[in-house]
Amino acid sequence: MAAIIGLLIGILMAGSVIVIRLKASKKPTNAKKILLPPLFMSTGFLMFIEQSTWIPYWEVIVAFLIGTFFSLFLIKTSRFELQGDDVYLKRSKAFAFILIGLLVLRTIMKLVLEQSVSLPQTASFFFILAFGMILPWRLTMYIMYRKLAKERGAESNA
């Protein structure tokens, strides 16, 4: 039963991200909108105050590296475009499919991992994985945004 609830929550979260991403592409973006999500998410590291969430350092590294690998797919589907004086996140048809694929992979990994690791440790592993995915993605998006914003500034100064 817990596995089904976890899967449903994952599907709900992925659906929410897809909806938010589609709405975001209709409004101009800025550096704050790009950088705040990982900052807000970093508060989740407070879970490690509780000793039952601790995992070995090698698992922390593995989780972060897996997240970083997954971020490559998100980076590939994130592009910006200029519309007038504003920078917009360009829609990608592949983004929803990539999120669904990542959800399926994450669910399979969770089902395998939870057989040998406690629930708090599983939560830790997947939190670090998610942070390892969002941090490089958002930092790369910020670099792409700054580059486009700089080009925009150069054009308006010409």
Secondary structure, DSSP 8 states (H G I E B T S, - for coil): -HHHHHHHHHHHHHHHHHHHHHHHTTSB--HHHHHHHHHHHGGGGGGGGSGGG---HHHHHHHHHHHHHHHHHHHHT-EEEEETTEEEEE--HHHHHHHHHHHHHHHHHHHHHTTTS-HHHHHHHHHHHHHHHHHHHHHHHHHHHHHHHHHHHHHHH-
